[in-house]
Amino acid sequence: MSRILRIEDVCYSAMKSNPVLYAIRSCGVAATSGWTDPHLSPFVYITPPDDGIQEFDFVATPPSGIVIPVETPIAATWEGNLPNWAKGIRIHSICNSKELLFADTSPSDAFNLRVASGEVPWPRPMLA
């Protein structure tokens, strides 16, 4: 597994449950074609970080063999519970990182509007 080239966007949704279940989605760019198994890998902390930000690496399996040397869109989702101290998230790639603070945006603003406008590269969720 290796970090992807660049992070383009980060958004989240939160299910009203106890504890809150989060779905964090990020889209970015892989350096070439052929990257597989993209996912967000959370950092594990012994003590909570001073800034209260839960960090993730956006990683994928690099291609083996012949590839097309063109930057390729890639997306990943992580679902789970965040620690109580988490005030936001930060996603890392090779070239950059993107941060999202929960106090600055609501889940509906961060996720639902992007889905409705077609800005995210994964399929739209099915509505019941």
C-alpha positions as CSV (number, residue, x, y, z in Angstrom):
1,M,0.0,0.0,0.0
2,S,1.2,3.5,-0.9
3,R,-0.2,7.0,-0.5
4,I,-1.9,8.4,-3.5
5,L,-0.5,11.5,-5.3
6,R,-3.0,14.2,-4.2
7,I,-6.1,14.8,-2.2
8,E,-8.8,16.9,-3.9
9,D,-11.7,16.8,-1.5
10,V,-12.9,15.5,1.9
11,C,-16.5,15.3,3.2
12,Y,-18.4,13.3,5.8
13,S,-21.8,12.3,7.0
14,A,-22.8,11.4,10.5
15,M,-25.5,8.9,11.6
16,K,-27.5,10.0,14.7
17,S,-26.6,7.0,16.9
18,N,-24.9,6.4,20.2
19,P,-22.0,6.5,19.6
20,V,-22.1,8.5,16.3
21,L,-21.2,6.5,13.2
22,Y,-19.3,8.5,10.6
23,A,-18.8,8.0,6.9
24,I,-15.7,9.9,5.7
25,R,-15.2,10.1,2.0
26,S,-12.3,11.5,0.1
27,C,-11.5,11.9,-3.6
28,G,-8.1,12.5,-5.0
29,V,-5.7,11.7,-7.8
30,A,-3.4,8.6,-8.3
31,A,-0.2,9.2,-10.2
32,T,-0.9,6.7,-12.9
33,S,-3.6,4.3,-14.1
34,G,-4.1,0.9,-12.4
35,W,-4.3,1.8,-8.7
36,T,-6.6,-0.6,-6.8
37,D,-8.1,-1.1,-3.3
38,P,-8.2,2.6,-2.3
39,H,-9.0,3.2,1.4
40,L,-8.5,5.6,4.3
41,S,-6.2,4.2,6.9
42,P,-6.7,5.9,10.3
43,F,-3.8,6.9,12.5
44,V,-3.7,5.1,15.9
45,Y,-2.8,7.3,18.8
46,I,-1.4,6.3,22.2
47,T,-2.4,9.7,23.5
48,P,-4.9,12.1,21.7
49,P,-3.2,14.7,19.6
50,D,-3.1,18.3,20.9
51,D,-5.1,19.7,18.0
52,G,-7.9,17.1,18.3
53,I,-7.7,16.1,14.6
54,Q,-8.0,12.4,13.7
55,E,-5.6,11.8,10.8
56,F,-5.9,9.3,7.9
57,D,-3.6,8.2,5.1
58,F,-5.3,7.8,1.7
59,V,-3.6,4.7,0.4
60,A,-4.1,2.3,-2.4
61,T,-2.3,-0.6,-4.0
62,P,0.0,0.6,-6.8
63,P,-0.1,-1.1,-10.2
64,S,2.2,-3.8,-11.2
65,G,3.2,-4.0,-14.9
66,I,2.4,-1.6,-17.7
67,V,0.5,1.6,-16.8
68,I,-0.7,4.7,-18.5
69,P,1.3,7.7,-17.2
70,V,-1.8,9.9,-16.6
71,E,-3.2,11.2,-13.3
72,T,-6.3,9.2,-12.5
73,P,-9.2,10.1,-10.2
74,I,-9.6,7.8,-7.2
75,A,-12.0,7.8,-4.2
76,A,-12.2,6.0,-0.8
77,T,-14.6,5.8,2.1
78,W,-14.1,5.0,5.8
79,E,-17.0,4.2,8.1
80,G,-16.8,3.9,11.9
81,N,-16.7,5.6,15.2
82,L,-14.3,8.4,15.9
83,P,-12.8,9.0,19.3
84,N,-14.7,11.4,21.6
85,W,-11.8,13.9,21.4
86,A,-12.0,14.2,17.6
87,K,-12.8,17.8,16.5
88,G,-12.1,17.1,12.8
89,I,-10.3,15.0,10.3
90,R,-7.1,15.3,8.2
91,I,-6.4,13.2,5.1
92,H,-2.8,12.8,3.9
93,S,-1.4,12.0,0.4
94,I,2.1,12.3,-1.0
95,C,1.8,16.0,-2.1
96,N,-0.8,17.5,0.2
97,S,-3.3,17.0,3.0
98,K,-6.9,18.3,3.5
99,E,-8.5,19.1,6.8
100,L,-12.1,19.3,7.8
101,L,-13.2,20.6,11.2
102,F,-16.6,19.5,12.4
103,A,-17.4,22.9,14.0
104,D,-16.9,24.6,10.6
105,T,-19.4,22.5,8.6
106,S,-22.4,20.3,9.1
107,P,-22.6,16.8,7.7
108,S,-25.4,17.7,5.4
109,D,-23.4,20.7,4.0
110,A,-20.2,18.6,3.6
111,F,-21.7,15.5,2.1
112,N,-25.3,15.7,0.9
113,L,-24.9,18.8,-1.2
114,R,-21.9,17.3,-2.9
115,V,-23.8,14.2,-3.7
116,A,-26.8,16.1,-5.0
117,S,-24.7,18.2,-7.3
118,G,-22.7,15.3,-8.7
119,E,-19.4,16.5,-7.4
120,V,-18.3,13.2,-5.9
121,P,-16.8,10.4,-8.0
122,W,-18.7,7.5,-6.4
123,P,-22.3,6.5,-7.2
124,R,-25.2,8.3,-5.7
125,P,-26.7,6.5,-2.7
126,M,-30.1,4.9,-3.3
127,L,-32.9,6.8,-1.6
128,A,-35.6,4.7,0.2
